[in-house]
Amino acid sequence: MTETTQDTIRAFIIDNFLFGDTSQVVADDTSLIDNNLVDSTGVLELVFFLETTFGISVADTEIVPDNLDSIGSMAAYIETKRRAAA
């Protein structure tokens, strides 16, 4: 089985914000902020994770809900960054 970008992000969220609890479903379109899964400090942890795991650089102006509020939005953001770098 090939692990997708979404799978990698989901595993990070489960390990770091849900403390390994897999009983809570985190769908690709689940809002992490509206569902209180991630707070402002958590967003910074997510940014560090995305930068180190996917080799991208996240500018301060890009730390917005459109890019980071859900697993799907993060995966799309990463793909956009990768295409821009290619």
Biotite code that builds the C-alpha atoms (Angstrom):
import biotite.structure as struc

atoms = struc.array([
    struc.Atom([0.000, 0.000, 0.000], chain_id="A", res_id=1, res_name="MET", atom_name="CA", element="C"),
    struc.Atom([1.325, 3.392, -0.947], chain_id="A", res_id=2, res_name="THR", atom_name="CA", element="C"),
    struc.Atom([1.072, 6.056, 1.704], chain_id="A", res_id=3, res_name="GLU", atom_name="CA", element="C"),
    struc.Atom([-0.381, 9.275, 0.381], chain_id="A", res_id=4, res_name="THR", atom_name="CA", element="C"),
    struc.Atom([0.332, 12.806, 1.504], chain_id="A", res_id=5, res_name="THR", atom_name="CA", element="C"),
    struc.Atom([-3.050, 12.749, 3.240], chain_id="A", res_id=6, res_name="GLN", atom_name="CA", element="C"),
    struc.Atom([-2.139, 9.522, 5.099], chain_id="A", res_id=7, res_name="ASP", atom_name="CA", element="C"),
    struc.Atom([1.137, 11.037, 6.312], chain_id="A", res_id=8, res_name="THR", atom_name="CA", element="C"),
    struc.Atom([-0.578, 14.211, 7.550], chain_id="A", res_id=9, res_name="ILE", atom_name="CA", element="C"),
    struc.Atom([-3.405, 12.208, 9.174], chain_id="A", res_id=10, res_name="ARG", atom_name="CA", element="C"),
    struc.Atom([-0.896, 10.014, 11.047], chain_id="A", res_id=11, res_name="ALA", atom_name="CA", element="C"),
    struc.Atom([0.878, 13.128, 12.350], chain_id="A", res_id=12, res_name="PHE", atom_name="CA", element="C"),
    struc.Atom([-2.417, 14.627, 13.549], chain_id="A", res_id=13, res_name="ILE", atom_name="CA", element="C"),
    struc.Atom([-3.492, 11.417, 15.261], chain_id="A", res_id=14, res_name="ILE", atom_name="CA", element="C"),
    struc.Atom([-0.121, 10.978, 16.962], chain_id="A", res_id=15, res_name="ASP", atom_name="CA", element="C"),
    struc.Atom([0.382, 14.588, 18.015], chain_id="A", res_id=16, res_name="ASN", atom_name="CA", element="C"),
    struc.Atom([-3.068, 16.091, 18.558], chain_id="A", res_id=17, res_name="PHE", atom_name="CA", element="C"),
    struc.Atom([-5.252, 13.074, 19.324], chain_id="A", res_id=18, res_name="LEU", atom_name="CA", element="C"),
    struc.Atom([-2.538, 11.238, 21.278], chain_id="A", res_id=19, res_name="PHE", atom_name="CA", element="C"),
    struc.Atom([-2.960, 8.102, 19.203], chain_id="A", res_id=20, res_name="GLY", atom_name="CA", element="C"),
    struc.Atom([-6.757, 7.938, 19.543], chain_id="A", res_id=21, res_name="ASP", atom_name="CA", element="C"),
    struc.Atom([-7.978, 6.534, 16.241], chain_id="A", res_id=22, res_name="THR", atom_name="CA", element="C"),
    struc.Atom([-11.637, 6.394, 17.320], chain_id="A", res_id=23, res_name="SER", atom_name="CA", element="C"),
    struc.Atom([-12.127, 9.989, 16.138], chain_id="A", res_id=24, res_name="GLN", atom_name="CA", element="C"),
    struc.Atom([-12.464, 10.177, 12.368], chain_id="A", res_id=25, res_name="VAL", atom_name="CA", element="C"),
    struc.Atom([-10.436, 12.932, 10.744], chain_id="A", res_id=26, res_name="VAL", atom_name="CA", element="C"),
    struc.Atom([-11.697, 13.102, 7.177], chain_id="A", res_id=27, res_name="ALA", atom_name="CA", element="C"),
    struc.Atom([-9.818, 14.972, 4.482], chain_id="A", res_id=28, res_name="ASP", atom_name="CA", element="C"),
    struc.Atom([-12.299, 17.864, 4.729], chain_id="A", res_id=29, res_name="ASP", atom_name="CA", element="C"),
    struc.Atom([-12.629, 18.000, 8.532], chain_id="A", res_id=30, res_name="THR", atom_name="CA", element="C"),
    struc.Atom([-11.819, 21.503, 9.769], chain_id="A", res_id=31, res_name="SER", atom_name="CA", element="C"),
    struc.Atom([-9.035, 21.108, 12.304], chain_id="A", res_id=32, res_name="LEU", atom_name="CA", element="C"),
    struc.Atom([-9.649, 24.549, 13.796], chain_id="A", res_id=33, res_name="ILE", atom_name="CA", element="C"),
    struc.Atom([-13.478, 24.487, 13.907], chain_id="A", res_id=34, res_name="ASP", atom_name="CA", element="C"),
    struc.Atom([-13.367, 21.039, 15.526], chain_id="A", res_id=35, res_name="ASN", atom_name="CA", element="C"),
    struc.Atom([-10.800, 22.164, 18.119], chain_id="A", res_id=36, res_name="ASN", atom_name="CA", element="C"),
    struc.Atom([-8.262, 19.602, 16.979], chain_id="A", res_id=37, res_name="LEU", atom_name="CA", element="C"),
    struc.Atom([-5.548, 22.219, 16.488], chain_id="A", res_id=38, res_name="VAL", atom_name="CA", element="C"),
    struc.Atom([-4.960, 25.554, 18.221], chain_id="A", res_id=39, res_name="ASP", atom_name="CA", element="C"),
    struc.Atom([-2.555, 28.343, 17.257], chain_id="A", res_id=40, res_name="SER", atom_name="CA", element="C"),
    struc.Atom([0.422, 26.511, 18.735], chain_id="A", res_id=41, res_name="THR", atom_name="CA", element="C"),
    struc.Atom([-0.671, 23.394, 16.896], chain_id="A", res_id=42, res_name="GLY", atom_name="CA", element="C"),
    struc.Atom([-0.699, 25.304, 13.628], chain_id="A", res_id=43, res_name="VAL", atom_name="CA", element="C"),
    struc.Atom([2.962, 26.150, 14.174], chain_id="A", res_id=44, res_name="LEU", atom_name="CA", element="C"),
    struc.Atom([3.674, 22.463, 14.872], chain_id="A", res_id=45, res_name="GLU", atom_name="CA", element="C"),
    struc.Atom([1.882, 21.589, 11.628], chain_id="A", res_id=46, res_name="LEU", atom_name="CA", element="C"),
    struc.Atom([3.962, 24.113, 9.683], chain_id="A", res_id=47, res_name="VAL", atom_name="CA", element="C"),
    struc.Atom([7.204, 22.668, 11.087], chain_id="A", res_id=48, res_name="PHE", atom_name="CA", element="C"),
    struc.Atom([5.994, 19.150, 10.262], chain_id="A", res_id=49, res_name="PHE", atom_name="CA", element="C"),
    struc.Atom([5.058, 20.092, 6.681], chain_id="A", res_id=50, res_name="LEU", atom_name="CA", element="C"),
    struc.Atom([8.370, 21.838, 6.090], chain_id="A", res_id=51, res_name="GLU", atom_name="CA", element="C"),
    struc.Atom([10.513, 19.016, 7.462], chain_id="A", res_id=52, res_name="THR", atom_name="CA", element="C"),
    struc.Atom([8.487, 16.120, 6.089], chain_id="A", res_id=53, res_name="THR", atom_name="CA", element="C"),
    struc.Atom([7.699, 17.421, 2.603], chain_id="A", res_id=54, res_name="PHE", atom_name="CA", element="C"),
    struc.Atom([10.705, 19.686, 2.031], chain_id="A", res_id=55, res_name="GLY", atom_name="CA", element="C"),
    struc.Atom([8.693, 22.827, 1.455], chain_id="A", res_id=56, res_name="ILE", atom_name="CA", element="C"),
    struc.Atom([9.002, 26.321, 2.893], chain_id="A", res_id=57, res_name="SER", atom_name="CA", element="C"),
    struc.Atom([5.883, 27.919, 4.353], chain_id="A", res_id=58, res_name="VAL", atom_name="CA", element="C"),
    struc.Atom([5.909, 31.727, 4.298], chain_id="A", res_id=59, res_name="ALA", atom_name="CA", element="C"),
    struc.Atom([4.229, 33.589, 7.143], chain_id="A", res_id=60, res_name="ASP", atom_name="CA", element="C"),
    struc.Atom([1.656, 34.938, 4.683], chain_id="A", res_id=61, res_name="THR", atom_name="CA", element="C"),
    struc.Atom([0.752, 31.364, 3.695], chain_id="A", res_id=62, res_name="GLU", atom_name="CA", element="C"),
    struc.Atom([-0.190, 30.340, 7.246], chain_id="A", res_id=63, res_name="ILE", atom_name="CA", element="C"),
    struc.Atom([-3.916, 30.761, 6.626], chain_id="A", res_id=64, res_name="VAL", atom_name="CA", element="C"),
    struc.Atom([-6.923, 28.441, 6.980], chain_id="A", res_id=65, res_name="PRO", atom_name="CA", element="C"),
    struc.Atom([-7.213, 28.033, 3.209], chain_id="A", res_id=66, res_name="ASP", atom_name="CA", element="C"),
    struc.Atom([-3.853, 26.210, 3.279], chain_id="A", res_id=67, res_name="ASN", atom_name="CA", element="C"),
    struc.Atom([-3.836, 24.536, 6.694], chain_id="A", res_id=68, res_name="LEU", atom_name="CA", element="C"),
    struc.Atom([-7.351, 23.978, 8.044], chain_id="A", res_id=69, res_name="ASP", atom_name="CA", element="C"),
    struc.Atom([-7.863, 20.424, 6.824], chain_id="A", res_id=70, res_name="SER", atom_name="CA", element="C"),
    struc.Atom([-5.886, 17.438, 5.632], chain_id="A", res_id=71, res_name="ILE", atom_name="CA", element="C"),
    struc.Atom([-7.192, 17.991, 2.105], chain_id="A", res_id=72, res_name="GLY", atom_name="CA", element="C"),
    struc.Atom([-6.247, 21.669, 2.064], chain_id="A", res_id=73, res_name="SER", atom_name="CA", element="C"),
    struc.Atom([-2.742, 20.867, 3.346], chain_id="A", res_id=74, res_name="MET", atom_name="CA", element="C"),
    struc.Atom([-2.261, 18.162, 0.697], chain_id="A", res_id=75, res_name="ALA", atom_name="CA", element="C"),
    struc.Atom([-3.390, 20.564, -2.040], chain_id="A", res_id=76, res_name="ALA", atom_name="CA", element="C"),
    struc.Atom([-1.114, 23.277, -0.654], chain_id="A", res_id=77, res_name="TYR", atom_name="CA", element="C"),
    struc.Atom([1.872, 20.888, -0.625], chain_id="A", res_id=78, res_name="ILE", atom_name="CA", element="C"),
    struc.Atom([1.161, 19.841, -4.209], chain_id="A", res_id=79, res_name="GLU", atom_name="CA", element="C"),
    struc.Atom([0.995, 23.500, -5.278], chain_id="A", res_id=80, res_name="THR", atom_name="CA", element="C"),
    struc.Atom([4.328, 24.196, -3.563], chain_id="A", res_id=81, res_name="LYS", atom_name="CA", element="C"),
    struc.Atom([5.943, 21.160, -5.212], chain_id="A", res_id=82, res_name="ARG", atom_name="CA", element="C"),
    struc.Atom([4.714, 22.183, -8.674], chain_id="A", res_id=83, res_name="ARG", atom_name="CA", element="C"),
    struc.Atom([6.009, 25.723, -8.165], chain_id="A", res_id=84, res_name="ALA", atom_name="CA", element="C"),
    struc.Atom([9.428, 24.366, -7.194], chain_id="A", res_id=85, res_name="ALA", atom_name="CA", element="C"),
    struc.Atom([9.651, 21.997, -10.205], chain_id="A", res_id=86, res_name="ALA", atom_name="CA", element="C"),
])
